[in-house]
Amino acid sequence: MGIERRKHAKRSGPEESQLQAACAEALRSVFVEKQTLDRAVTAVLRSRRAWDPATRGAFVAAIHALVRSWRNVWTSAGFPDEIFLSPLACTKPRLEKICALFAGKRIPRRGANMPDWLNAVGRREIGDAWLAVRAALEEPAELFLRVNTLRAQPSAVLESLRNTPHACEPAGLTGALRVTGRRDIYDTKAFKDGWVEVQDVNSQQIAPFLDVKPGMRVTDACAGAGGKSLHLAALMHNKGRIVSLDVAGWKLEELRRRAARAGADTIETHIVSDAKSTKRFRGTADRLLLDVPCSGLGVVRRNPDIKWKLSMEELERLRALQFQLLRDYSQFVKKGGKLVYATCSVLPSEGEQQVDAFLAGNPEWKLEAERRLHPGENGGDGFYMARLAT
């Protein structure tokens, strides 16, 4: 077989069957056991450590495609549309049939490949623009890196990865790189040495939007694992104080590990257990970042299981929580300070409408600027951000 023919050869029988079995296992975890796709993928890969990088990459691409197109693969396999999200309907034979037909293969596209209720919400909130947004959410996500300028400069990172399987290119935003090679960047020296963090190119626009300066006191009120806290530390040249808050202790533990790797020693973490646990932070922040819990509909390209697991009830709960967080955490900002309210949702009810409602009840605050980044813009995810000043 010549080189060109070998390049386009199909997978061998055993290799193809292994891929199908792994995908069926992951689909069961996602749609029956209700695990996140990330956890399901991690579990499969941990149980198959002998796989080479190419096989691992093929599995990740295949399972993401299956989950992204779940309604299409379900109906294309001949199963009733009305039960495509029923855990009881996701039997082992049905999952195996789906994987035999579509794992690692072309998947048909037809209709609105999401729950009907969500499609209706999108149309109602966004109007005619919803069709373009919905189409963008059907595309696979690209992988981006943010250069940690506390450790390295973009030119040094590009040079360190140039002759490796993990090649990158500038992504059109200062310090942002697009991965053009292999995506398992966590094993590279650049990542282990804290030169880069994995962060979507549009997500990288949120921390600079806060307009921070070295020496400021900044609160990251819903810090999570701290991607934006780390970015803020770099923007502030490691001068000042960043208070990172979250209700999940394990996320803050991950932030502490990441901060040590990044050389960001101005970050301190605090668990939010109740209102009393944060009382001492009121009126102390020059800047406040409020990246609130949301539907995540702007990052469906990256986490395609979101659209299948979200419900109208959960969306309503999140909207109420967002308004409460904006009302409560705005009290942390000093007179003359600023806050940024941000979400990774495409819905105005989680973005512009929340800000409008807050401003209507708090006339001491003014909208200084706002920005909406649509899924696919710059190759990245969808975000909304608004900067308010008092």
C-alpha positions, 0 to 999 in steps of 0.5 A: 500500500502506498503512502497516499493510500495508507493515509486514507485507509479505514480503521482496522476491524478490532480498532474500529470495534474498540472505538465503538465500545468506548463511545457506547460506554461514554454515551451511557455515562452521559445520557443514563448516568447523567455524568458530564461529558468531560467526566465520561471522557476522562473515565474512558481514557483512564481505563485505556491508558495503552491507547496511543495519542492518535487513538485517544484523539479519535475517540475524543473527536468521535464522542463529542460529535455523537453527543453534539448531534445526539438527536440526529444520531438517535432518529437516524438510527431509527429510534422514536424522536419523542424518547431521545432524551429518556434514560430508560430508552438508552439501552445497551443495544441501542447505544451499540447500534448508534456507535456502529453506525456513526462513531468516527463517521459522518453524521447526518444534519437535519432540523433543530438538533436540540430540545424543542423547548430550548429552540423555542426560547432561542427564537423568542429571545434572539429572533432571526439571529437565533438560526445563525447562533444555533448553527455556530453551536453545532460546530466543534470547538477550537482549542486556545491558550492564554500566554501567562506573561508572568512566566513567558512571552508569546514569542517564546511559547510559539518557539518552544512548541514550533517543532512539536506535535502541539504547534500553535499560531497567534489567534488575533488577540494579544497573548492568545494562541490557537492550537493547530496541532495535537490538543493534549497540551497538558503534557507539554513543558510550556504548560507544566512550567506555567507559561500557558493556560487553556482558555477560550479566545473570547473568554480571554477578553473578560479580564481586560474588560475589568480595566484593572491596574497594578496595586488594585484590590480586586474581587473575583466573586465566582472564581471557580478554578480561577482562570480569570483570577490568573489572567487578572494577576498577569494584567496587574503584573502580580502587584495588588491583591486578588480575592477569589471567592467560590462556594466550592472548596475543591475548585479553590484548591485547584486555583491554588495549584494553578496559581503556584504553577503560574507564579501568581502570588497575589491571589488569596482564596476564600470559601463562601459558606453563607452571607456572614462569610463574605461580610468583611469584603463589602466596600473593599474592592476597586474592581469586582468580577462577577462571572455568574453561574449560567446556562452555559449555552455560549460554550455548547461547542465545547460542552455539547452535553449542556443543551441536552441536560438543561431544563426550563426550570433550571434556566429560571433558577439560574436567572433568579440566582444571577440577579441575586448575585449581582445585587449582593456582590455589587455591595463589595465595590468601593465608591468610584469602583467598577464591576464586570458582570459576565456570562457564557450564555447566548440569551439576553435574559441572562445578560442584557436584561439582568443588567437593565433590571439591576440598573433600574433599581440601583441608580447609583450605578451606570453602564460604562460599556457592554460587549456580546461575543457570539459563538464562532466569533474569533473562532471562540465561544459565546459571552456577554460582559457589561462594565458598570461604574459607581 
